């Protein structure tokens, strides 16, 4: 974990798979240029909202990294307001075909839709195909949005990873989403967490954790869906 100045001093970004910019006020132009090159070579970038994120500053300095330009902050309610539960939004629709959210098709996946969000970034419209909305809020605003940059990707989370704007970090789905998101961004042009193998071929998965109730989805040659639940650290 380093500040923006520390990021500027790193000589080689290619030793990392993912760079996270969480509630960063301003990124120097030289760093943005290096991050764009990092993404084009297959790296992943996660951009996270917060009080330090100013629309004009980010739009001017980080246009090459943003999935969409930022319009403003939409403040729905303060946490301590009596009617806050009625005024906030919650996570809504997700892209069920995306590797990050496939797991939420399983029983219990609806827990994501119960997470309250008090503020989030409004985004400007862009041409179709320039970005992909992975998750939205209950009012239709984008919650998580992806952009391809060369061989890599950037993803913008329009609310926070602390409790300033949302209760997401203290809810069960948070660790699941963030783990899968960082894993997806770190795949370096491998096409996410999907892979194809020959029938009968032995396949080893290095990130299976039975303690997290991981489930693996397998599609057989007839496209039938098979769910495997590990009882140990391997399947």
C-alpha positions as CSV (number, residue, x, y, z in Angstrom):
1,X,0.0,0.0,0.0
2,X,1.5,3.3,-1.1
3,X,0.3,6.9,-1.6
4,X,0.2,8.5,-5.0
5,X,3.8,9.8,-4.5
6,X,4.9,6.3,-3.8
7,X,3.2,5.0,-6.9
8,X,5.1,7.6,-8.9
9,X,8.4,6.3,-7.5
10,X,7.8,2.7,-8.4
11,X,10.1,1.9,-11.3
12,X,8.3,-1.2,-12.6
13,X,4.5,-1.6,-12.5
14,X,4.6,-4.9,-14.4
15,X,5.5,-6.6,-11.2
16,X,1.9,-6.1,-10.1
17,X,-1.3,-7.5,-11.5
18,X,-3.8,-4.9,-10.1
19,X,-3.5,-1.3,-9.0
20,X,-6.2,0.1,-6.8
21,X,-6.8,3.9,-6.6
22,X,-9.1,4.3,-3.6
23,X,-10.5,7.8,-3.0
24,X,-7.5,9.5,-4.6
25,X,-7.8,13.3,-4.9
26,X,-5.4,13.8,-7.8
27,X,-3.1,11.5,-9.9
28,X,-0.1,13.2,-11.6
29,X,-0.1,13.1,-15.3
30,X,3.1,11.0,-15.5
31,X,1.5,8.4,-13.2
32,X,-1.7,8.3,-15.4
33,X,0.4,7.7,-18.5
34,X,2.2,4.8,-16.8
35,X,-1.0,3.3,-15.6
36,X,-2.5,3.5,-19.1
37,X,0.6,1.6,-20.4
38,X,0.2,-0.9,-17.5
39,X,-3.4,-1.6,-18.5
40,X,-2.7,-1.8,-22.2
41,X,-0.1,-4.5,-21.4
42,X,-2.8,-6.5,-19.5
43,X,-2.9,-5.0,-16.0
44,X,-6.0,-4.3,-14.1
45,X,-7.0,-1.0,-12.5
46,X,-9.7,-0.5,-9.8
47,X,-10.9,3.1,-9.3
48,X,-12.9,3.7,-6.1
49,X,-15.1,6.8,-5.3
50,X,-15.0,8.9,-2.2
51,X,-15.0,12.5,-0.9
52,X,-11.6,13.3,-2.4
53,X,-12.8,12.4,-5.9
54,X,-13.6,15.7,-7.8
55,X,-15.3,15.3,-11.2
56,X,-13.4,18.1,-13.0
57,X,-10.0,16.9,-11.7
58,X,-10.6,13.2,-12.5
59,X,-12.1,13.9,-15.9
60,X,-9.2,16.2,-16.9
61,X,-6.4,14.0,-15.6
62,X,-7.7,10.4,-15.9
63,X,-9.8,10.3,-19.0
64,X,-7.8,7.4,-20.4
65,X,-8.6,5.3,-17.4
66,X,-12.2,6.2,-16.6
67,X,-14.9,3.9,-18.0
68,X,-17.2,7.0,-18.2
69,X,-16.7,10.7,-17.3
70,X,-17.9,11.7,-13.8
71,X,-20.8,14.2,-13.6
72,X,-21.2,14.8,-9.8
73,X,-21.9,13.1,-6.5
74,X,-25.5,12.1,-5.8
75,X,-26.1,12.5,-2.1
76,X,-29.2,10.6,-1.1
77,X,-29.2,10.8,2.7
78,X,-27.0,11.1,5.8
79,X,-26.6,7.9,7.7
80,X,-28.1,9.4,10.9
81,X,-31.3,10.8,9.3
82,X,-34.4,9.1,10.6
83,X,-35.8,8.6,7.1
84,X,-32.5,7.5,5.6
85,X,-33.7,3.9,5.0
86,X,-36.4,5.2,2.7
87,X,-34.2,7.6,0.8
88,X,-31.1,5.5,0.1
89,X,-30.6,3.2,-2.9
90,X,-29.5,-0.4,-2.8
91,X,-27.5,-2.6,-5.1
92,X,-29.8,-3.7,-7.9
93,X,-29.3,-5.6,-11.1
94,X,-25.9,-7.3,-11.8
95,X,-24.5,-8.7,-15.0
96,X,-25.1,-12.4,-14.2
97,X,-22.8,-13.5,-17.2
98,X,-19.8,-11.6,-15.8
99,X,-17.3,-13.7,-13.8
100,X,-17.5,-11.4,-10.8
101,X,-21.3,-11.9,-10.3
102,X,-21.9,-15.5,-11.5
103,X,-21.7,-16.6,-7.9
104,X,-24.7,-14.4,-7.0
105,X,-26.9,-16.7,-9.2
106,X,-26.5,-19.3,-6.4
107,X,-28.8,-19.4,-3.3
108,X,-28.0,-16.5,-1.0
109,X,-27.0,-14.2,-3.9
110,X,-29.8,-11.8,-3.2
111,X,-27.9,-10.6,-0.1
112,X,-26.2,-8.0,-2.4
113,X,-29.5,-6.3,-3.1
114,X,-29.9,-5.5,0.6
115,X,-26.8,-3.3,0.9
116,X,-27.7,0.4,1.4
117,X,-25.8,3.2,-0.4
118,X,-26.1,6.8,0.9
119,X,-24.1,8.5,-1.9
120,X,-22.5,7.6,-5.2
121,X,-21.0,9.1,-8.3
122,X,-23.2,10.0,-11.2
123,X,-21.6,9.4,-14.6
124,X,-21.9,11.0,-18.0
125,X,-23.3,9.0,-20.9
126,X,-20.9,7.8,-23.6
127,X,-21.2,5.9,-26.9
128,X,-22.5,2.3,-26.6
129,X,-19.7,-0.3,-26.5
130,X,-17.2,2.0,-24.8
131,X,-17.9,0.5,-21.4
132,X,-19.9,-2.3,-19.7
133,X,-22.1,-1.9,-16.6
134,X,-21.5,-4.8,-14.3
135,X,-23.8,-3.7,-11.5
136,X,-26.4,-1.0,-11.0
137,X,-28.3,0.6,-8.1
138,X,-32.0,0.2,-7.5
139,X,-32.5,3.6,-9.1
140,X,-30.7,2.6,-12.3
141,X,-27.4,4.4,-11.6
142,X,-24.2,2.5,-12.4
143,X,-22.5,1.0,-9.4
144,X,-19.7,-0.9,-11.1
145,X,-18.6,-0.2,-14.6
146,X,-15.8,-1.7,-16.7
147,X,-13.7,-0.5,-19.6
148,X,-11.2,-2.4,-21.8
149,X,-7.9,-0.7,-22.2
150,X,-5.7,-2.6,-24.7
151,X,-5.2,-6.1,-23.2
152,X,-6.3,-4.9,-19.7
153,X,-9.2,-3.4,-17.9
154,X,-10.2,-0.6,-15.6
155,X,-13.3,-0.9,-13.3
156,X,-14.9,2.0,-11.4
157,X,-16.8,1.5,-8.2
158,X,-19.0,4.6,-7.8
159,X,-19.4,4.3,-4.0
160,X,-16.8,3.8,-1.3
161,X,-14.9,0.9,0.2
162,X,-15.3,2.4,3.6
163,X,-18.5,3.4,5.4
164,X,-18.5,7.0,4.3
165,X,-21.1,6.4,1.6
166,X,-22.3,2.9,2.1
167,X,-22.6,-0.1,4.5
168,X,-21.2,-2.3,1.8
169,X,-17.8,-2.9,3.6
170,X,-19.6,-4.5,6.6
171,X,-21.9,-6.7,4.7
172,X,-21.3,-10.3,3.7
173,X,-21.2,-9.8,-0.1
174,X,-18.3,-7.2,0.2
175,X,-15.5,-9.7,0.5
176,X,-17.0,-11.9,-2.1
177,X,-17.3,-9.1,-4.7
178,X,-13.9,-7.5,-4.0
179,X,-12.0,-10.8,-4.0
180,X,-13.6,-11.9,-7.3
181,X,-13.2,-8.4,-8.8
182,X,-9.5,-8.2,-8.0
183,X,-8.9,-11.8,-9.2
184,X,-10.7,-10.9,-12.4
185,X,-8.7,-7.7,-12.9
186,X,-5.5,-9.6,-12.3
187,X,-6.1,-12.2,-15.0
188,X,-4.0,-10.2,-17.5
189,X,-6.0,-10.8,-20.7
190,X,-6.9,-14.3,-19.7
191,X,-10.6,-13.6,-20.2
192,X,-11.7,-13.5,-16.6
193,X,-12.1,-16.7,-14.5
194,X,-13.6,-18.8,-17.3
195,X,-11.4,-21.5,-18.9
196,X,-12.0,-24.4,-21.3
197,X,-10.5,-27.8,-20.9
198,X,-10.6,-31.2,-22.6
199,X,-12.9,-33.9,-21.1
200,X,-10.8,-36.2,-18.9
201,X,-8.1,-33.5,-18.5
202,X,-7.0,-33.0,-14.9
203,X,-7.3,-29.3,-13.9
204,X,-6.0,-27.8,-10.7
205,X,-7.3,-24.6,-9.1
206,X,-5.0,-22.7,-6.9
207,X,-7.5,-20.3,-5.3
208,X,-10.1,-22.7,-4.0
209,X,-11.0,-22.0,-0.3
210,X,-13.5,-24.3,1.3
211,X,-13.9,-21.9,4.2
212,X,-15.5,-19.3,1.8
213,X,-18.1,-21.8,0.6
214,X,-16.6,-21.6,-2.9
215,X,-18.5,-23.3,-5.7
216,X,-17.2,-24.2,-9.1
217,X,-19.5,-24.2,-12.1
218,X,-18.6,-26.7,-14.8
219,X,-20.3,-26.9,-18.2
220,X,-20.2,-30.3,-19.9
221,X,-20.0,-30.8,-23.7
222,X,-23.8,-30.6,-23.9
223,X,-23.7,-27.3,-21.9
224,X,-25.3,-28.9,-18.9
225,X,-24.4,-27.0,-15.6
226,X,-22.6,-28.9,-12.9
227,X,-21.9,-27.3,-9.5
228,X,-18.9,-28.6,-7.4
229,X,-18.5,-27.7,-3.8
230,X,-15.0,-28.3,-2.4
231,X,-14.6,-30.2,0.9
232,X,-10.9,-29.3,1.1
233,X,-8.5,-27.0,-0.7
234,X,-8.8,-28.9,-4.0
235,X,-11.4,-30.1,-6.5
